[in-house]
């Protein structure tokens, strides 16, 4: 029988480290997509010109994520009581930065100034795999405008409600809400908690802060198995055919729940991403101006 033995002399730092951290329990695994984004940027620019909508690389990434998840539908779920439960639609949650304006007293001159406090909210785009990039950009813009100007969004209201919970209880309330919603299947929207608010994948653009590469943590109460960060576009050496050229590139940090997906699924989704970025015209269609209509139907 194999036996274990204590180690010999170890440094003081190693002794401290052994007593500092508990046994790892996070299911998160991490990866990076380092992509040539010249074609994707050109496609987004043509889409902006053709439609007047402010299409960005983040919208392309969100659409690509939705398509990738749809290509591996067994990843569109979450763990519950040791079992995998699947979502019926592919929904992508985009994080949105906004600012709360708040007056405060200035220093020596007694004047009042305006402080801009950054906050994070977000918007879930339902059935993102079935929508065009332009449709995603338009819906996200409208939702972001509502958040920034009026604060009218279910996630904003829910976060403010959670903010009013006493600090020692917030974690427990979040976990209990997730248990009620995901494990028991209860709709808590009547209590101000939107149903499955974060969906299949979370996308956040850290590039706007000048960050080229980052990973975001999986949020336990979100039950979202994939979180992607879009880094700042930078120019780097890229092999094109047999030539070494300078091209714009973007790094997408990916954190995923290893209980829901593994390396095989990551490979399938990575290849789908590369296909979309290599030839967006083929994968997403050529951008065209919207067709004018005499009537508009708005659905919730």
N, C-alpha and C positions, 0 to 999 in steps of 0.2 A: 504494500500500500504506500502510495506517495505521501510524504509528510511535509509539513511546513515548518520552517524554523525562523526565529527572529533574526533581523539583520544585525550586522555588527555596528560599529561606531558610525554615526551619521552626523552631518553638520547641524548646527543649531537651527538654521533656516528650515531644513527638512523636518526637524522635530516640530517646529511651529506650523509648517504647512500641513503635516499629518493631523494636527489638532484643529485646524481652521475650517476645513471644508468637509461637508458630509458626503455620503455616497452619491454620485451623480444620478439624477432621476429624470432629467430632461430628455425627451425623445427627439430633440431637434438635431438635424444634420444640415451641413452647410456646403454650398458650392458657389462657383462664379461663372457667369457667362461673359466672356470677353469678346465682343462682337465688332466687326467692321460695320459701321452704321452710315456710310456714305449714301448708299442706295435708299435707306430708310429715311434719312434726312431730306434727300431730294424728293422722295415721294410725299413726305409731310409738307414740304414747301409747295409742291404742285397742288396738293389738296387745299392748302390755305388760299392759293390763288384762284382755284376753280370754284370754291364754295364760300369764301369769305369767313370761314370758321377757323379759329385759332388752333389748328391741329399741331400737336407737338409729338416729340419722340415718346413721351410718357404715354400718350394715347395709343401709339403703335405698340408699345410694350404691353399695355393692358389688354389690347385686342389679341396680341400674340399669346399672352398667357391664357386667355379664354380658349383660343383655338387649341393650344397645347393640352389643356385640361380635357377638352372635348375629345381629343385624340386618345386619351387614356382615362376614360370615364370612371374607372375603378379608383382613381385618386381623388375624385370629387366627393369627399366624405369626411367623417370624423370618427374618433374612437368613442364608444359608449358601452360601459359594462363589459369591456373586453371584446366587443364586437365592432365591426365596421358598419356604419350607417351612411348611406349615400344620399346626396342632394339630387333633386330632380332637375335643377337648372344650374347653369354655370354663371355665377354672379361674381363680379370683380369689384372690390372696394378700393377706391382711390382716396388716399389721405389728402386733405386740403388744409393749407396753412391760412389762418386769418388772424386779424388783430382786433383786440378790444381797446377802444379808446377810453381812457380814464383820466379825468382831470386830477392834478395833484398840486400841492403847494411847491413853489420854487424856493430857492434859498434866500439870499440876502435881500433881494429886491421886492419880495412880497407878491410878485406876479404869479399867476397860475399858468402852468404849462400843460401840454398834453402828452401823456405817456402811451406808447403803443405796445401792448403786451401780446406777444405771439401765443396763439393757441392752435391746437390741432383738432380738426373735425374730419369728416369724410362723407363720401357719397358712394352708395352701392349701386352699381349699374347692373340691373338684372338682365339675364340672358345675353350677356356680352358677346358670346360666341356667334349669336345670330344677328348682331348689329354691326353696321359698318363703323370704321374708325371715326368718320365724320359724325355719325349719329352719337357715338360715345362722347366725342368732344363737345358736341352741342348740349347733350344732357348734363354732362359734368359741369359745363360752364353755367348753365341755368341753376343747377343745384348749388354751385359754389357762390354764385351771386346772391342767392337767397340766404346762404349762411353768413356771408360777409356783411350784407347790408341789413338783414333783419333777424339773423340768428334763427331762422325758421327751418329747422331740420330735426328729424327724430333723434339722430345721434347726438346733436348738440343738447337737446332737451334732456336726453338720458344721461349724458355726461354731467350736466349741471345738477341733475337730481342726485347722481352718485357723489358729486362734490359736496352735497349738503349732508351726506351720511357721516357720522363721527369717524375720524381717521382709523381707530382700532377695528372698526366693523366693516370698512369698505371692501377689503379682500374677501371676507366671509360672505358679504352680500353679493358680490360679483360671482363668486363660485356657486352660491345657492341659486342665483338667477340662471346661470348656465345649466345647472343640474335640472331645474324645473323645465327649461326650454328644450335642451337637447336630449337629456336622458329620459324625461317624462313626456316630452312632446307637447308641452303646454304653451299656449299663446299668451304672452304677458303684455301685449300691446295696450290692453286696457289699463295697465298700471304704468304706462309710459315707457316700457321697454320694447323696442321694435323687435320683431321676430327675425332670428338669424341675421343680425345687422351687418355682419362682415363678410358673409358669403364664402365663396370657394377660394379666393386669393386676395391678398392685400398688396397694393402697389403704392410705394411712396417715392417721391423724387428728392433724393438728397443732393443731387447735382446743383440745385438752385442755391445751395449754401457753399458751393465750391468744392464739395467732397467727391472725389473720384471713385471711391470704393467704400462700402459699408455693408453690414448685415443688420437686419432688424430682428428682434426677438419674436417668437411665436407667442401670441397672447392667450393664456390658458382658457379664459372664459369666452374667447371668440370662437373656439373650435374651428379655426381656419387653418388648413394644413399647409399652406404655402404663403410666404411673405417675401416680396421682391422689393429691392431698392434699386433705383435708377441713378447711376452716378453721373458726374459731369462729363460731357463729351470732351475728349482730348485728342490731340494728334499724336500718332505713334507709327512706328515702322510696321508695315503690313506686307505679307507676301501675297502678291496677286499674279497667278500663273507662275512664271519663273523670274518675276521681277520683285525687287524690294522697293516699295513706295511708301510715302507718308500719307496716311488716310485718317479720317476721323473715326474714333473708336469709343465705345461705351462699355462700362463694366456693370453688370447686373448681379447684385448679390442675392442669393437665393437661400432662404432657410425653409426646410420642409420637415413635416412630421413623419418620422421614420416608422411610426405605427401604421401610417396610411399608405405611404409609398416608399419605394426603395431605389437602388441604383438603376435597375432596369427602367423603371418609369422615368427617372431623371434623364436617362439617355434618350428615351423616346421624345420627351418634351423638349430636350435640348436640341435635337435634330430638327424638330418643328420650328423652333425659334430661329435656327440658322437658315432654314429654307425661306422663312418670311423676310428676314433681314437681307438675304442674298438677292431675292427677286420679289419685292413687294408688289409690283404690278401683277405678277402671276398669282401671288398668294392672296392679295387683298383687292385686286382689281384696280384699273386706272381711275384716278380721281376725276369725277365729273361734276359739273354744276348741278345743283338741285333743280328738279322739275317744278315749275310754278304750278300751284293748285288753287282752284277757286274756293275750296273748302278745307278746313283744317279740323281734324279730330284729335282731341286731347284725351288721353287715357291715363289714369293713375297707375 
